[in-house]
Amino acid sequence: MTIPEPRQLDLDWAEKRWQDPLTGTDVVCLSPNRKMHFRNNYYSLNMMTWDGRYVVFLGHDDIRDGVGVGNRSMWARDMITGEVRELGPFPEVPESLVPFIRSTNDAGHWAVARYSHRVNAWDMSDPDAWTIIQYDIDTSGQRRIVPSQPIGGRPYFPNFSADERHLYVQQKEKFQRAESMDAEAFRQMIAHEPGPQQMLRIDLETGEVELAHENVRHDGVFNLEHPMPHPVHSNIFFSGARILDFDTGEWLDHLDDPAYPRWHGQGHIHWAQGGKRFYSHQWPSPNVHCISRVDLETGENRWWAGMPHTGFSQHCHISPDESFLVGDGYEFDRNTLPPEIRTELQARIDDGRADPVWCEFYLRDDLTNGGEVIWKYELPEESVLDDPKYWRDYDHMYEAYRHENARLLDADVIQNPDKLVRATPVCTFRTMLRSPQMLGYRLESNAHVTPDSRWAVFQSSSEDNLYEVWAARVPGAVDSE
């Protein structure tokens, strides 16, 4: 597939535009100026066409139990002209699936094609037989794809193959158990007894369903993560800890090769646009987040550590030109969470009005972070983690994840600031945490980067607690000529 040359985006049509009070950078509201909620999708699912033309949103009237309810619909906006298009209705969530949709942040059920102007979304009206609605942005037409076998069991994160012929989705038999677990039980389940997990491939022309990969646990790791098809080669896809060539059955990840000891295979992964490298967020120490970069052609795996307690994010997303990554911060900082919200969160855990796993992360997570900030990450030429001493006890570091003896990085990284990830704030965002509608439910801002590598796009909210999608000019991002 040939990657299109995107146009430079100025977004000067935006109805709302301001300068961020923290950094002074330009920030605009991308989502339509309507009295309703607009959501972006998950950080690893495409939300913009790669020619830079369209950005897509999920709209809904209201929120109940952390899920968008009322009239739900798909919307697109022309990023060149600002034109808004309503693409069509998006079916409501059945009552039995509300806990599942809530736990996946209502952002993991639709994706935008990279090359054409199409959107695929799950219709879950029948909880035991999900179907696919494909929206055409250019014509506002729709068609329905019925899989050749019933798709139920809570599939999620639908992702296009590079040629846009197939959709990859995953199913985890025990995932629904997370809906009633506390945080520690959830961690134990995913680490030791995740149950059957499958990656399915659905033909978008015929509806034929194939088993692309069935999970094989590696060193006790719950490794069937979000589907990440290669952005250029349609036969290659990421299945958590493994990269598979579907046509040949060959593993491309060097996971079993002792010459590549640094590839742990976990973390939030994102392909670079050309597909030669992928980037991942890693957490070998409670206080230090790391970014790893794997070169698929050479097998080289380098890690960069961040400054302790600085620039933490849920995910990181590499810009198309690979000059920087963006991190989506957190919807909270446990050290600054107001006491009244802490009290209310605990009450909602106790009486079942909240997602227990996510709430306990708010209240008890041992991470300290900067809260509601979108971050820019730049990787220096040298990394403090290039020193081979860090890899003698690599597995031990991850086995001791969040334990006291996992803090071996902290002292060294502080002494080498020029060899650390350069984390600088792009802008602040407005959390929905303080809204009674979302208090106690999963919240992620899911930052993306526009195709011209100039703007960070992320979830935020208006002052009257409506979800919005914002874009911030990334400081230092280079204009195209």
Secondary structure, 3 states (H helix, E strand, C coil): CCCCCCCCCCCCCCCCEEECCCCCCEEEECCCCCCCEEECCCCCCCCECCCCCEEEEEEEEEEECCEEEEEEEEEEEECCCCCEEEEEECCCCCHHHHHHHHHCCCCCCEEECCCCCEEEEEECCCCCCCEEEEEECCCCCEEEECCCCCCCCCCEEEEECCCCCEEEEEEECCHHHHHHCCHHHHHHHHHHCCCCEEEEEEECCCCCEEEEEECCCECCECCCCCEEECCCCCCEEEECCEEEECCCCCECCCCCCCCCCCCCCCCEEEECCCCCEEEEEECCCCCCCEEEEEECCCCCEEEEECCCCCCCCCCEEECCCCCCEEECCCCCCCCCCCHHHHHHHHHHHHHCCCCHHHHHHHHHCCCCCCCCEEEEEECCCCCHHHCHHHHCCHHHHHHCCCCHHHHHHHHHHHCCHHHCCEEEEEEECCCCCCCCCCCCCCCCCCCEECCCCCEEEEEEECCCCCEEEEEEECCCCCCCC
